[in-house]
Amino acid sequence: MPLTSATYGKGQVRVMRLARDGDHHIPRELTLSVMLTGGFDAAWTAADNRACIATDTMRNIVNVVAARNPGLGAEAFVQAVAALFLEAYPQVETVTVDACETRWLRAAIGGAPHGHTFTLDGNGFGHVGLTARRAGSVLRSGLRGFTLMKTTQSGWSGFFDDAYRTLPDTDDRIAATSMDATWTWRGVPADYAAANAAVLETLLAVFGSTYSHGVQDSMYRMGEAALAAVPEIAEIAFAMPNKHYIPIDLAPFGLENPGTVFLPTDEPHGQIEATIGRG
């Protein structure tokens, strides 16, 4: 029987890097997955492990790269990890690194940013993905689980009507989602962190300042705006599940509900996904 595909690696590799400049520190906390393809088929088909790099070794490599590069941003760090694998092991053909970033916000004490005190950013995680081969690589940045909401200027109407439809049209509803967004780089920006911040600022501006005819409508216009704002991006992909806020019927209690009391729920939810590119 042929082995049609095979990959292996190390998951949930957690590392905190601390760049120190006197009392001014910058924490960078990542959880990484490192997966390899290459000349490892014999481990599956012939019980021959001679070409295999132990997954424990993979964890050690991440830690060594971290020690050598405490100040690198997430995008540059995953590229350094992949480069070491490709340089050290000729049997490796592809290195795929996915990194989820726990974001720490610098605290202000006495009205001034403090050098080494931080609070956890509770809204989502940063994400970096890299597929590196000897002939080239594809780098992606983004966000996971970034939650946003607008309490008006959103509707959902004019959708297909048949015997199974029960949802009424509405031109004023709460729109909320826990957004996964991934943008693929076609060029190198002057500063990845600044470019990523510009993408998020653009997404929020479009979402918050324009009327939404549906998640699909907002998603497409958010993607268009992000591509216009950051020319180094080739495409941007979204997964935006609805977080529903359903108006509660208060009529049994002799009360009206003029859009003020809702039942929060995300099960089941609409799942809307798309990729917007430059064409």
N, C-alpha and C positions, 0 to 999 in steps of 0.2 A: 504494500500500500504506500502511495507517495505521501510524503510530508509536504503539504501544500503551503503552509506558512508556520512560522515559529518566531517567538520573541520572548525575552525574559529580562528581568531586572530587579530593581529595588524600589519599593513603594514606601510612602510615609517617612521619608528621611527628613528629620526636622533639624534645623540649624539656625542659631541666632548669631549674627555678626554684629560687632559693636565697633564702629569707627570712632576713635577717641582723638580729640584735639584739646588737650587740657581738660577743663571741666565741661567742654561742649562735646556731647556724644550724639551719634546717629545710630539708632538700632535698626537692624534689617533682619526680620524673622521670616524664614521660608519653610514650607513643607514641600518636598520634591519627590517626584517619581522619575526614575532613570530607567529606560528600557532600551535594549540592544537587539539588533539583528546582525547577522553575519555568518561566519563559518562555524556554526554551533550545531548543525543538524545531527551530527553523530551522537550527541548527548541524548537525543530522542530515539534515533533509529538503531544505534549500536551500543548503547550504554557506555559511550566513550566521552569522558569529561575533559580530555586534555586541553581543548581549546577554550573551555569555559572559564570566565572570570567570576569568581565567587560574588554573590550579591553582597556579602559582608565587605568585600574589597570595594564594591561600588560605593557603599556608604562611606568608607574611609577616604575615597577619592573626593567625595563631596566635601568632607571635613578639611582635607588638605587644601583644596581650592579655596575654601572659606578662610582658612588661616592665612593664605597667601594674598587674599583679595578682600580684606574687610570692608573696603570702601566702595566696591563696585555696586551699581544699581542692579536690579533683578535681571534686566535684559542682558547686560554685560556678564553677569555672573553665570547664567545658564550657558552662555556661549563659551565661557572659560571652562566649565565642566565638560561640555561636549568636546572641546578642542583637546583636552587631556586624553580622553578616551581614544579619539582618532589618532593622536600622536603616539600613544603608548601601545596600542593593540592593533596590529595589522589585520587580525581576523574580524574586527568590527567594521561593518559596512554602514550602519545607520545608528545614530544616537537620538533618541527622543526624550526630551526633558520637559516635564510639566511642573511648574512651580506655583504654589498658592501663597500669597504674601499676607501675613498678619500685619496690619498697618497700625503704627503707633503715632499718636498725635502729641506734639510738644506742648506741655502744660505751661500756662502763664501763671506766675506767682508775683504778687505785688504789681500786676499790670504789665509785666515784662516776660517774654519767652524764657523759660528756664533751661539751663544747659543740659540737665540730665534727669528731668522728671517728665513722665509721659502718661497719657491715658490711652486706653484701647479704642480704636475707631471701630464702633460696633456695626457700621453699615457696610456689609460685604467684605470681600477680599480682593486684593489685586491678583492678577493671573498673568503668567508668562508661559508660553509654549514654544519649543524649538525642535525642529526636525533637522538634524545635521548629517550631511553625507560628505564624502571627500570631494564631490563635484560642486557642492554648494549647500545652502541651508535656507530654511523658511522660518522666520521669527514672527511670533504673534504676541500681542499684549492684550490686556482686557480687565474685566471685572467679573466677579462671581457673586450672585446674591445681593446686588446693590438694589435696595428697596426705595421706591419713590412713589409719591401719590399726589394727585391734584383733586381737590374737593368740588370742583365745578369745571365748566368749559370742556366737557366730554360727553359724548353721546354714542348710541348704537341704535341705528334705525335703518329701515329700507332693506333689511336682509331677507333672505328667501322665506317665502310664506307658503306653508302647506299644512296638511292635517296633523303633523307632528309638532308644529311650532306652538309653544305656550308663552314664550317671552315677548312682552310688549315692546314697542318702540320707546326709546327715551332720548331726549336731547339734553338732559342734565343729570349726570351721575358722577359718583366718585370713580376715578380711574387710578388704580394702584397695581404695581407689579414688583416682583423680585427679579431683577434683570440680570441675565448673563450677556455680556457683550464682549466680542473678540475682534480685534482689528489686526490685519496682516500687513506687515511692513513691506513696502517696495523700495524704500530708501532709508537711510540712516538720518534721523533728526539730529539737530544740534544738541538736544538734551531730551532723553526719553521721558524723564519724569515731567518735564514741562509740556511735552507733546501729549502725554497721557492726560495731564490735567486739563489741557485745552480740549481734548476730546470729551471728557466728562462735562466740562463747563458748557460745551456746545449742545450735548445731548439734553442736559437739564434745561437749557434756555429754550430749546424747541419744544420740549415736553410741557414746560410750564407756561409759556407765553403764547401758545397758539391753540386754537380749538381743535379737539381731537374727534374725528368721526369714527374712531375705533382704534384699537391697538395697532392694527395693520397700517392705518393711515399715519399715526404718529411715528411708528417704527421706520417707515420708509423715509419720511422727511427728516427724522433724526439722523439716519444714515447718510442721506444726501449732504446734510449740513456738516457732519463730521468729516466727510471726504473733502468738502470744500475748504474746511478750516485747517486741515493737516495734510498737505500734499504728499507727504511721505507714506501715507496709508494707501494700500492697493484696494482693500475691501474691508467691510465690517459686517459681522454676523451677530444676530440677536436671537436670544430665546427669552420670551417675556410672558410668563404665566400670569393670568389674572389673579389678583387678590380681591375677591368680591366683598362688597359692603351692601347688603340687601336691606332695603327699607323695611322696618318692622311694622306690621299692621297693629295699630293701637286703637282701632275702632271698637273692639269689644270692651274697651275701658272708657268709651266716650271721649277719646282724645284724637286729635288730628296729628298727623306726622308730616309737617311741611319740610321734609328733607333734613331732619335733625337727629333721628335715632335709627341706627343700623345694626344689623347682625354681621360681624366680621367672619368670613369663612374663606378658605382656599381649597376646599375639598367638596366635590370635584372642581377643577378649574379649567378654564380655557388655556390652551398652550399654543402660542403664536411664535413662529420662527421664520427668519428670512435672512438672506445675505444680500447686501447692496454693494455693487462693484462699480468700476469706472467704465466698463463696456469696451 
